[in-house]
Amino acid sequence: MTDSAGEDRARDARAEGRARTLLGSVAGAEVLASYEELGVVAVHGRGEYGYLLYPHRPIVAFDSRTRELLSELCVRFPCEQGGEAGGRLPDADDVLAKWLALRADERGLVSTANLDRPGRQLDPAMVRRDLERLRTWSPVGATA
């Protein structure tokens, strides 16, 4: 008899491992380190905009100068498993999809996302803490 829950967890862990490898190879070692160490990735957009990327959560837009939270951008990148849409991407793949979408077509992503006020889905205090952590964070082994 097989343990299907255990098999599912093992399969999910392998998928997340492959997704992390892909995130690092596409977005770079620093982005991967931020994701692994802090659980969030920052993307600098056009002008004075920045974005925080959380797995399976809204993208948070903020003013890069003042750190004012501007909006939550709700986007979803569904997974197709076995030809059936609607599955859930591994966390690192979800972050990579958001990173790629912002880097490739920031305006297009922002114009098609559902926009909510800051705090609608994510605690603004948590987001501000993450902004501060990112401001002072440097990857392990980085030289000053």
C-alpha positions, 0 to 999 in steps of 0.5 A: 500500500502506498502513502499518496499524501507522502508521495504528493509531498515528495512530488511537490518538494521535487517540483519546488526544488526544480522551480528554485533552480529555474528562478536562480538561473533566470532571475539570478543568484541574488533574487533566489537568495532573497526568495530563500532567505526572506520569502519575498523578492523586490523588483524595481519598476519604471520610474519610482515604482517598486514591487514586492513579490510573494508566492501566491499572494498579490504583488505589492506596488510601492513608491521607491523613494518614500516606501509608501504602499500604493496598491496590491495587484492581484494576478494569477498564473495557473498551472496545467497538470495533465492537461487540466488547468487550475492547478497550483504552481510551485511557490518559486515558479509563481514568483518567477512568473510574476518577476518575468511578467513585470520585467517583460511588460510592467505596464501591461501587467499593471493594466490587466491586474485587479488593483486593490488598496494596500492592506486588502489582502496583505497586512501593511505592517508585514509588508513594511517590515519586509521592505525594511528587511530588504533595504538592509539585507545582503545575500550571504557571501556578498562583499560590501 
